[in-house]
Amino acid sequence: MREDEHPPDAGLVGPPPGTPAKKIVYRLPDLPRVRHFAETEARRAGMPDEAIGDFVIAVNEVATNAVTHGDDEARVRLWVDDGDVVVEVHDHGTWKPGPMPGSVGGMGLWVARMLSSDLHLRVGDGGSTVVMRFPAKSS
């Protein structure tokens, strides 16, 4: 098994076989690098300029959650699939419930869900994984 492949029970989705994926491993101080990575890869995929800001916000929200609520290190993988940019954020932390009524903050997943065309969350003993899809090109 290659280093970037994971058994199905690890909670990871991963790109279809033969589809190249870009990867970045990061910690909390590296979030500016994660945002730059997301923007650069979105542009390479042909995402329209007017969609890139929302894309970067969604990736940043989920990436921030991973290193503030999950584990001190996380990973973002990104690939293009069937005209969409797919982003997978994974940490080895344990799932914690969302914000309590009246709390300030804690809306990162909700924001990401509103900005993406699809969002799935997988949690388990192997950590937490969020997979988001975004149209790469305008229709």
N, C-alpha and C positions, 0 to 999 in steps of 0.2 A: 504494500500500500504506500502511495506517495505521501510526503509530508503534508500536503494540502488536502488530502482525502481523509474523511472521517467515517467511522461506522455509522449506520443509520440511527442508532440509539443515542448518538452524541447530540441530537437536537439540531443538527445542521442540515441545511438544504443543499447548498452548493450548486454550481453551474451544471448544465447538462454535459454529458461526456463530450470531450473535445472542444468545449467552449473555454477560451482563456479567461482567467479572472485575475484582477489586480488585488493586492492585499497590503494592508498596513496594520501593524501592531502598535498600540499606543497606550499612554497613561494620561492622566488628567492634564499635565502641563503641555501635552502634545496636541490638544484639541485644535489649535490654529492650523497645525499641519494636516489634521483630519479634514478640516474645512477646505483647505487648499487642494488636497487630494480629491475630494468630492467634486469641487468645481472643475478642476483640470480634466477629470475623467468624464464628467457630464459633457464638457465641450468636445472632447474627443469622440464621444458617442453621437454628436450632432444635436444635442439638446438645444432648443431655442434659447436665446439669451433671456427672454422674459420668463422662462421656467426655471432657470438655474438658481435664482435666489431662493425660491421656495424649496427646491431640491436640497440646497446646502443647509437651510434651516432644519428640514426634517432629519437629515443625516446627523447634524450637530446635536439635535435634541436627543436622539436615540443613543448616539455615541457618548454624550455627556451622562445620560442615565447609566450606561454600562459601567463607567468608571467611578461614579459617585454612589450608586446604589447596588452595584453588582460586585465587581472585583477591582483591584487596583490596576489591572491590565486587561485590555480587550482587543478585539480584532475586527476590522472592517474588510469585507471582500465585496468586490463590485464586478459585474459582468453585464454584457448585453445579451438579451434573449428575446427573440421574436419581436424586435423593434422596441423593446423596453430596456431601461437601465434597471438592474436588480441590485439591491444593496443588502448585504447580510451583516449584522452587527452581533457579535458573540462575546459573552464574558462567562467566566466560570463561577460566578456568584450564585446565590440562591434567590429565588423570586420573592419579592415583598409586595404586598397589596398596594394599590394606588393611593392617591391622596385622600385624606379624610375631609369630610365637609368642613368648609371654613378655612382650610389650610391655604397657605400661600405657596405657589409653585406646584410642582408635581404633575404638570399637564403635558409633559414631553411626548408621551405616547399618543395622547389625544391629538396634539398638534401634528405629529408625524402622520397619523391616520388621516387627518383632514387634508394634508398636502400630497399624500401619495395616492396612486390609483388602487393600491392593494397593500395590506399590511397583515402579516401573520406573526404571532408570538408563540414560541415553543419554550417551555421550561421543563427542567428535570434535574436529575442528579449531575448531568454533564454541564449544567449552567443554563443561561438564558440566551435565546437567539431571537432577534427581530429581523424579518425579511420584508423589504418594501420594494414595490415596483413603481416605476415612473415612465411615462412615454418618452422615448428618446427623441422623437421627431414630432413636430406639430402636425395635426391631421388636417 
